[in-house]
Amino acid sequence: MLNLVNLLDDAKCYETVRQLRWPEGVHCPKCGCEQVNKRGKDDTQPNRQRYCCQGCGKQFDDLTDTIFAGRR
């Protein structure tokens, strides 16, 4: 069950997004490859993780290709 209180704290919110989006582990939204590297955090949102796919080279973050992409 989703605890709404966790969505009020940025760190807990992004952790919840990662758990819901990738329950089996992070994978590339473009090619589906599970071999991804962490590439630091977002400059404006320090709890938002960035990644780079080893398969296709696409760079993405926790919100890429979601309804929240491009939102604060």
Secondary structure by P-SEA (a helix, b strand, c coil): cccaaaaacaaaaaaaaaaaaccccccccccccccccccccccccccbbbbbbccccccccccccccccccc
